[in-house]
Amino acid sequence: MAEYISREAAKRIIDDIDTWAAGWRDYAKQQVDSIPAADVVEVVRCRDCIRADKYGHCEMQNFWGTRDDFCSRGERRKNG
């Protein structure tokens, strides 16, 4: 399975390295920026969805699932 990281997180790691020779830090950041972006979206698990009740029933799909299930229609609950 592929793994996905944040470009900004990778660049922060590059900034934290003290041993880079002059110019290599910027070159490394350019290389990170040149990596093609993956076409991914964050999923909303049933446990965080406004459409699922505490028993795992989804009102949108008329579906009984587990708290780790997800679907394309999930909407995240607001915190607080």
Summary of the structure (lengths in Angstrom):
residues: 80
radius of gyration: 19.8
end to end distance: 34.2
largest distance: 59.7
contacts: 141
relative contact order: 0.15
helix: 30%
strand: 11%
